[in-house]
Amino acid sequence: MVFYVYLLTSVETGGYYVGQTSDLSERLKRHNALLNKYTRKICPCVLLYYISVSTRSEAVRQERYIKNKKKRSSILRYFEQHGVRVPKN
């Protein structure tokens, strides 16, 4: 099974959120349906980057590592170096 660490960004405010999941499309739908209390204030949001890993424990480890980076520029740099950028539609 594949797991993902992802970066969402708000369409309206530019805010961002880092999370992990095994189903990116379903998770994005849940975020935009306001089912996550941490992303309600930044919705609607779009997927900006994701990183694929092979285990949930690796996804959790990377998510924690990224969330410990306090500066937005550090988080973006990490995703630019390790992730896949999602094209804008």
C-alpha positions as CSV (number, residue, x, y, z in Angstrom):
1,M,0.0,0.0,0.0
2,V,1.2,3.5,-0.8
3,F,0.9,6.4,1.7
4,Y,1.2,10.1,1.0
5,V,2.5,13.2,2.9
6,Y,0.9,16.2,1.3
7,L,0.8,20.0,1.4
8,L,-2.5,21.8,0.9
9,T,-2.8,25.6,0.3
10,S,-5.8,27.8,0.6
11,V,-7.3,29.3,-2.6
12,E,-8.4,32.4,-0.7
13,T,-5.9,33.0,2.1
14,G,-2.7,31.4,1.1
15,G,-2.6,29.4,4.3
16,Y,-1.2,25.9,4.3
17,Y,-1.6,22.5,5.9
18,V,0.6,19.4,6.0
19,G,-1.0,15.9,6.5
20,Q,-0.7,12.3,5.6
21,T,-3.1,9.7,4.1
22,S,-3.4,6.6,2.1
23,D,-6.0,8.1,-0.3
24,L,-5.2,11.6,-1.5
25,S,-8.3,12.4,-3.5
26,E,-10.7,11.2,-0.8
27,R,-8.7,13.2,1.9
28,L,-8.9,16.4,-0.2
29,K,-12.6,16.0,-0.6
30,R,-12.9,15.6,3.2
31,H,-10.9,18.7,3.8
32,N,-13.0,20.8,1.4
33,A,-16.2,19.4,2.9
34,L,-15.0,21.1,6.2
35,L,-14.7,17.7,8.0
36,N,-11.3,18.6,9.4
37,K,-11.3,21.2,12.2
38,Y,-7.7,22.3,11.4
39,T,-8.4,23.1,7.7
40,R,-11.9,24.7,8.0
41,K,-10.4,28.2,8.2
42,I,-8.3,27.7,5.0
43,C,-10.9,26.0,2.8
44,P,-11.3,25.8,-0.1
45,C,-7.9,24.4,-0.5
46,V,-6.0,22.7,-3.3
47,L,-3.2,20.0,-3.3
48,L,0.1,21.6,-4.0
49,Y,2.7,18.8,-3.4
50,Y,2.7,15.2,-2.2
51,I,5.4,12.7,-1.3
52,S,4.8,8.9,-1.8
53,V,6.1,6.5,0.9
54,S,5.6,2.8,1.4
55,T,4.5,2.6,5.0
56,R,2.2,4.6,7.3
57,S,5.0,4.9,9.9
58,E,7.2,6.6,7.3
59,A,4.4,8.9,6.4
60,V,3.9,9.9,10.0
61,R,7.6,10.3,10.5
62,Q,7.9,12.7,7.5
63,E,4.7,14.6,8.5
64,R,6.2,15.2,12.0
65,Y,9.5,16.2,10.5
66,I,7.9,18.7,8.1
67,K,5.5,20.1,10.8
68,N,8.5,20.8,13.0
69,K,9.8,23.2,10.4
70,K,8.2,26.4,11.4
71,K,9.0,28.6,8.4
72,R,6.8,28.3,5.3
73,S,9.9,28.7,3.1
74,S,11.5,25.6,4.8
75,I,8.4,23.5,4.3
76,L,8.1,24.5,0.7
77,R,11.8,23.8,0.1
78,Y,11.4,20.4,1.6
79,F,8.5,19.6,-0.7
80,E,10.3,21.0,-3.7
81,Q,13.3,18.7,-3.1
82,H,11.4,15.5,-2.1
83,G,7.8,15.8,-3.5
84,V,5.8,15.9,-6.7
85,R,4.2,19.2,-7.6
86,V,0.6,18.9,-8.6
87,P,-0.1,20.9,-11.8
88,K,-2.7,23.6,-11.6
89,N,-6.0,22.9,-13.4
